[in-house]
Amino acid sequence: MKITLLTHGKTSSGWIRDGITEYEGRLQHYLKYEHVALPDLKGLGTLPKPEQMRKEGELLLSRIKPGDLLLLLDEKGKALGSEDFSRDLQGLFNRGPRQLVFAVGGPYGFGDDVRRAAAGSFSLSKMTFTHDMVRLFFTEQLYRAMTILKGEKYHHS
């Protein structure tokens, strides 16, 4: 199984990059994992919000291949604890997709076209985080979920 995290732009903060690198390294023990930073689109800030979301959505959807399962990391998504997330993740694995693709939206979130293409969505919190922090939190939670599924001692309940 492969999991890909699609985000817009690069991680700007060094300490967050270090944390992401740490958890990405740990994840390699369990599955193939890749973070793909989509390029920032030029001139996006001059466009109306719906047009920005549409263009970001087109770029994101261009990375989804047949057999992939797209899942959104979205404030409106399903809020789960770590153990519930690990169970949902196992259920997603059992569906047999080529890969799971988790996506983080742009500054205004996801447009309707991306929402229609997605198989589901998850919320990391009701709070708002920077895109950099979402990358770190998701990578850590994915690692935590894998240790829960394997019965390892990282997570304490």
N, C-alpha and C positions, 0 to 999 in steps of 0.2 A: 504494500500500500504506500502511496505517496500522498503527502499533504503539501499544498502550496499556499502561501499567504501572499495575496496581491495587495499592494498598497500604492498610493500616489506619492511620488517623490521619495527622496532619500532621508535616512535618519540623520538629523543634524547634530544631536548631542552625543558627545564622546562616551560619557558614562552609561547612557542608554544603549549605545552600540555595543559596549563591552558586555552588558547584561544579556543582550540579545545573542551575541556570539557565544556566551557561556551556555545558554539554554539550547541553542541550535546544536552545539557540540554534544550535549547530553542526549538530545533527541535522536541523533544518528544511531544510537544503540537500539532504538525501537523501530524506526521507520525512515523512509526517505523523506526529507523535509527541505523545502526551498522557499526562500523569501524573494519575491520578484517585485522590485520597485519600478512601477510604471513611470515613464518620463513625465515631467510637468509639461502641460500643453502651453504653448506660447500664446499670449494675448487673451488668455481665458478671463482675466479679471475685468476686461472691458465689456464682456458679454453679459446679458441678463442671466439671472440665476438658473432658470430652466434650461437655457442653452448650454451653460457651463455643465450642468448635470448630464445633459444629453451627450455632449462630447466626451466627458469622462466615462460615461457608461459605454459608449461605442468602443473606446480604447480598452476598457476592462473586458467587455464581452468578446473582443477579438482574441483574447488569450484563453478563452474557454473552448475546449476541444470536445468532440463527440465522446461520450463515456465519462466525462468529468461531472462531478456533482458540485454545483456552486452554492455556497453558504455565505451569508452576509454577517459581518460583525457590525451591529447596528443598535443604536440606543432603543429602538422600537422592537428589538428582537426578544426572544425567549430568555428570561433571566433564570439562570441555574446556579446551584452551588457546584463545587468542584466534583463531588461524587456523582451528581446527576449529569453533569457535562460528560464525565467519563462513560457513563452508561449510554447516553445519547450518541457519543462518538463510536462506541462499539456497535450500536444499531446502524450507524452510517457505514461502518466498515462492512457489516453483514449484507448491506445492499449490493456490494460488489462493484462500486464504481472504479474506473481506471485510476482516478485520483480525486481527492477532496480538495476543492479550492475555496479557501476562506478569503473574503475580500473586505477591505476597509474602504469606505466611500471617501469622496472628496470633502471639501469644507462644508458643503450643503447636504451631504449624504448621498443617497442613491435615487436615481430617477425611476419612473415606473417600468421602463424597459428592463432594467437590471432586476428590479423586484420580481417581475414576471418570470424571468429566467432562473431565479434562485429556487432551490429546493427547501430553503428555510433560512432562518436568521437567529442569531444569538446576541444577547446583550452582555457585555462584561460588567456593566454597572448602570445605575440610573444617573450617576454623575458623568460629567463631561471630562474627557481626558484629551491631551494632545495626541496627535497621530503617532508621534514617537513612543509615547507611553503605551498606547494601545498595542503597538508591535511587541513591546517588552512583556506586557501583561498577558497577551495571547500566547506568546511563545512559552512563558512560564506555565500557564494553565494547561497548555497542550502537553508539556513535559509532565506536569502533575497528573493529568488524566492517564497518561501512559503508565506511570508508576502505580496508580490505583488499579488499572486493569491487570497489571502484572503482579499485584499483591506485594509490592515493595514498600519500604518503610519511609518514603519521603513525606507522604501525607498522613497527618494525624487526625483521626476523627473522634 
